[in-house]
Amino acid sequence: MTDYSDPQYRAARLKKRYRAERRFRAYGLAAVLSAALILVFLLSSIIYSSLPAFSHHHVRLDIEVSSDYVSAEAPADGNYLGMVRAALRQQFPEVTARSDKRALYQILSIGAYDDIQKRVIADPSLIGSTMSLYVPLSDDIDLMLKGLIDRNLPESERIVSDRDLQFVDKLLSEERIRSQFAIALFTNGDSREPEMAGIRGALSGSLLTLVVTLIVSFPLGVLAAIYLEEVAPKNRFTALIEVNINNLAAVPSIVYGLLGLAVFINFFSMPRSAPLVGGLVLALMTLPTIIIATRAALSAIPPSIREAAMGVGASRFQVIMHHVLPLAMPGILTGTIIGLAQAAGETAPLLMIGMMAFIVDVPGDVTAKATVLPAQIYMWANNPERAFVARTSAGIVILLTLLLVVNATAIYFRRRFEKRW
């Protein structure tokens, strides 16, 4: 029979308990370190894959802005691509055959004329002058110069031909090629050409969509939470509403997309692929999150605040608006910002309303056709060109950065205005 009063027995039991606690702490620490290592590995691999997208190789050409290609009366209608190709031919006077010229032109990006076109349209007096400009090379040549295409492979096993290598080597020997920051990634809309594809259109569509989401979901969510927490009687009807709100927070996001397709597009005939419809769909998805967060913030306010306000003659409305709501606002803002951050990363509901589309133009308002950044990343990932791999990773990095900023803003508001009771 065990003698529980034996000091040796109690000491052994104590040592056993301490060993169990140390093992538990070790298991917890190992779990945290494992999760951190997996996260670091994931982020580092994405960042490393995105690095080629933030730079691009350009070639310096002496472009003659000739009246044979553009007129001062209609500078926007000029043959700027022909102008750039003529400047490239000047660097290779030995290239005379038509097939060789076509091969020479392929080392340039299809958007090589953008810079010269913008300059001449802004200042037609440049017609007749010669400008030295850096124009982008094609994505295949850029990947080869970055070492992502092995030039030592046999010609049959690589995209860049031996003739292209000769053209590039001559330009390199003349020090006409240099790497520049890929500003097109942030200033251009989507494109079929990787070197011309940018996130500006998708980013504008995301911002417009989130503005609509905030305008609709924030006042409705806060008012609904105030009613349920401060005004509504506690009965079966309000209990049923609370249960349904909690259930809606767990509904798959694609269900909201189906709802938006059926109601906003098919029934109300709203424009398809528009930030207006996307914002309304995301507002429906965000409402339960805002309501739950707002109710938690309101319930955290001590009852003494309400009692003190009523003791000096304040009405229930004055108690809520002048005392309870301002004190709960940090928690409300935190829940709202987190809900918007979740909405910013959603793709499935927007897929159902047509925002998963190839749209080049930058949307100017909430009724224009647009896409969003997560959808843009998904479409880039499905493109066969190798250069879109880096573009996809760069889009993920930019989206993660935006979400990090949004969540950091939520933490700031919570700590800046949080009150300790």
N, C-alpha and C positions, 0 to 999 in steps of 0.2 A: 504494500500500500504506500502511495506517495505521501511523503511528509512535506506539506506545503510550508511548514514553519522552518524547514531546514535552510540555513543561510547558503549552503552550497547549491542547493536546488534553485533558490531564488536568483543567485548570481548567474547560474547557467541559463535560466530562462531569460534573464535580462540581456545576456550576451547574444542569445539567439534572436531576441527582438531587435537589438541594434544591428545585427547582421542583415536581418530582413529589411530594415529601413535603409541601410546602405545599398543593398541590392536594388531596392525600389528607386532610390535616387539615381543609381547608375543606369537603370533601364530608362528612366525618364530623360536623363541627359543624353543617352545614346539615341533615343528617338528624336530629340530636338536637333542634335547634330546631324543625324541622317537626313532629316527633312531640310535642314539648312544646306547641306552639301548637294542634295538633289536640286534644290532651288538655284544654288550658285552655278551648278553645272548646266542647268537648263538656260538660265539667263546668259551665261557666258557663251554658250554655243549659239544662241540667237544673235547676240551682239556681234560675235566674230563673223557669222554668216552675213550680217547686214553691212559690214564695213565697206565692201566694194560698191555698194549703192550710193555712198556719200561722196564719191569722187568719180570723175570721168575724164578721159583723155581727149584733148583738143589739138587741132593742127592749125598753125598760123598760116594764113593765106593773104596775099596782097590782092584785094578785090577792087576791080575797077567798076565804079558805078556808072556804067555807060548808058547813054540815052537810047542805045539799041535794045536795051533790056527793060527800061523803065522810063516813064514820062512824068514831067512835073505836074501835068494836069490830073493824072490818075496814078499816084505813086503806089496805091494799094494793089493795083492790077499788074505790077511789074513781074517779069520772069526772074525772080531772085535766085531760084535754084539753078537756072542756066548761068546766071552771073557767077555763082560760087563754083560751079563746075568749070567754067572758063578759067577762073583763077587757079583751080587745081591742075588743069591741063598745062598751064604755063610752067608748072614745076616739073612736068614730064613731057618735054617737047618730042621725045622719041616715041611716044605713044600716039600712033596715027590710025591704026586699024579700029574699026567700029567695035569689034568684040573686046579689044583691049581697053577702049575707052569705057565701055560698060563695066568692065571689071574694075577699072580705076575709080569710077563713081561709087562703087559699092563700099569703098572703105570709109565713105562719109555717111553720117547719119542723115536720115530723110528730113530731119529738122535743122539741117546745117544752115539754112537760109534765114532762120527766125530772127537772129540778131541784126543782120544787115537790113532786113525788111522793116523792123521796128525803128531803126535809126533813120532810114530814108523817109518813112511815113511821118516821123516826128519832125524831120528837117529836110524838105525836098531840095534845099540848096546844096546838098551833098552830091547831087547828080552831076557827073563830070569829074569827080574827084576819085582818088584811090585810097582805100583804107586798109590797114593791116589789122585783121581780126582773127581771133581764135574761134574755130567752128568745131562742133563735136564730131568725133569719129563714130563709126557704127558700133553696135554693142559687141559684135564678135571680135573686132579689132581691139576694143577696149579690154575685153576679157583676156585676150592674148597678151596684151601689154601688162596686165596685172598678174600674169602667170597662172591664170585659171584655165588656160588652154595651152597645152604643151606643144610648142612649136617644133620640138624635136621628133614628134611622132611622124610616121609616114603620111603623105598628103591625103591618102584615102581614109585615114582615121581621124582627121581633124576638119573643122569647119573652114578654117582660114586656108586658102590655097597658097601654093608657092609663089604665084604671081603677086598675090596680096602682100606676102612677106617681103618681096622685093620692093614694092611701093613703100611700105612702112619703114623698111630699113633705110631707104634713101632719105625719107623725111626725118628719121631719127639722126642720121649722120649730119643733116643740115640744121639740127637742133630746132626743128619746127614743131615738135610734139611735146606737150607737157600735160600734167595732170592738174585738174582744177576741181574745186568744190562743186558738187552736182546741185546747183541751185534749182535746176529744173524739177528735182524731186519735190520741192516745196512750192514752186510757182506754176507748174503745169497741171492740167487735168489728166485724165486717163488717156492712154494711147496704146495702140497695138505694138508700137516699137518700144522696147524696154528703156532705151536711153532717153526717150521723150515722155515716159509715163511719170506722173506726179500725183501727189495726194491732195492738191489744193481743192479740187472739186469734191472729193470725198470728205475732206475735213470741213469744208463749208456746209456740206449737207448734214454732217453730224452736228455741227453747232446749231444750225437752223432747227433741226429735229429736236435737240435738247432744249432749245428756247421754248418751242411749242409745248414740250413735255412739262417744263417747269411752270409755264403760265397756267396750264390746265390742272396739273396734279397738286401743286402746292396749296392753292387756296381751298380746293375741294377736300384734300386730305386733312388739312388743319381744321377746317370747319366741321367735317364729319367727326374727327377725333374729339373736338371740344364738345360737340353735342352728346356723343356717347359717354364721355367721361364726366362731364360737368352738369349736363342738363337732363338727359334722357332718364326716365325712371327705370329702375332695375326690375324688369319683368321678363317673361318668356320671349317676347318679341325682340327686345334689345339683345337678349342672350343669343337668339337665333342669328341676329345681324353680326354679333361678335364672332360667332363660330364660322359664319360664311366668310368674313374678312380674313380670318386666320387661314381658312382653306384656300382662299384666292391667292394668298401669298405663296402657296406651294403648287399652284397650277403650272404645268409646263408652258414656257413662253410661246411656243408655236400655236397654242390654243388662242392666245390673244391675237396672233396674226390671222388666224381663221376668222375670228370675230370681226377684226377690222376689215377683212376682205368682204365679208357678208354684209356688214352694216354700213361702213363708211364709203366703200367703193360701189358695191352692187346696189345698195338701197338708196344712199344719199348721192350717188354719182359724183363723188369727190375725185380729184385728179389722181391717177395712178402714179406711183413712183415719186410722190411729192413729200417733202418734209412735213407738210401739214398733216397728212394721213399717218405718216410714221410717228410724228409726235403724239397724236391722239392715241395710237396703239400703245406706245410706250408709256403714256400717261396712265392708261388703264392698268398696265402691268406694274407701275410704280406706286399707284394709289394704296394698295394694302401695306406696303412697306412704310410709307409716310404716315398712314393712320396708326399703325402699331407703334412706331417710334414716337409719334406725338402723344399718344395715350400714355406711354411709359414715362415720357417727360412730364406730363401733367400730373400723373399720380405720384411722382417723386417730390412734388411740392408739399411741404408740411401742412397739415390741416390748420395749424395755428395762424398761417398767413390768411387763409380764408376767414377764420373766426375773428381775427383782429380787424380785418376790413369791414366785415359785417357789424362788428361792435361799434364802429364809428359811423354807421348809417349808410354804408355803401350798398347798392343794389347787387343782385347776382351778376348782372351784366358788367357792372363796374368792377366787381371782384375779379371776374375772369379777364377782362380786357386790360385793366390797370395794374393788376397785381400778379395773378397766376400766369397769364400768357407771357409777359415779359421775362419772368423768372424761368419759364420753361423753354424759352426761345433757343438757347444754345443746344439743348437736346433735340429740338425740332429741326434746327438747321443741320445738325449732324446727320439725323436720319434722312433728311431730304437730299443732302449731298451724296450720301452713300447710295440712296435709291437712284439718283441720276447717274452715278458712276456705274452701277449695274446696268442701267438702260444704255449707257454709251457703248458697252461691250456686247450688246445683243445683236444677233444676226437672224435667228430663226423667225421671229415675228415679222421682220421687215422683208424676209424672203417671200412671204405670202402676199405682200402688197406691191411687189414689183420693184423694190429698191435694190435688188440684186441684178443690176443692168449695166451695160457698157455705156457710160455717159461721159462725153468729153467735156462739155461746157460746164462752167462753174455756175451753180444756181444763184440767182439774184434775189429770190424771195421764196416764201414757204410753199408756193403753188407750182414752182418750176420743177422739172424732172431732176432728180438727184439720187445719189447713192450715199452710203455712209462708210466710215473707215473700216469697220470689221468686214463689211461686204466687199470692199475694195481689196482687202488682204486675201479674202477667200478666192476672188476672181484671179488675182495675180498668181496664187498658188496653183491654179489649174492651167496656166499658160505654159506651152511647151518650151519656150525659149529659156535658155539657161540663165540669162541675165535677170529674169524675173524672180529667181530664187533669192538673190540679194535684195531685190525690191520688196519681196514678201517679208523677209526678216526685218528690213528697215521699217516697213509699215507696222509690224508687231512692236518694235522698239518704240516708235512714236506713240502708238496707242497705249502701251504700258506706261510711258512717261506721262501722258495726259491723265490716265487713271491714278497714277501716283500723286500727281499734283492735286487732283480732286480730293483724294483721300487725305492728303496732308492738309488741305484746306479745312476739311471736316475736323481733323484733330486740333487744328489751330483754334477754330471757333469754340470747340468744346472746352479746351483748356483756358482760352482767353476769357470766356464769359461764365464758366462754371462756378457755381457758388457752393460752398461747403456748409452743411447744416449741422 
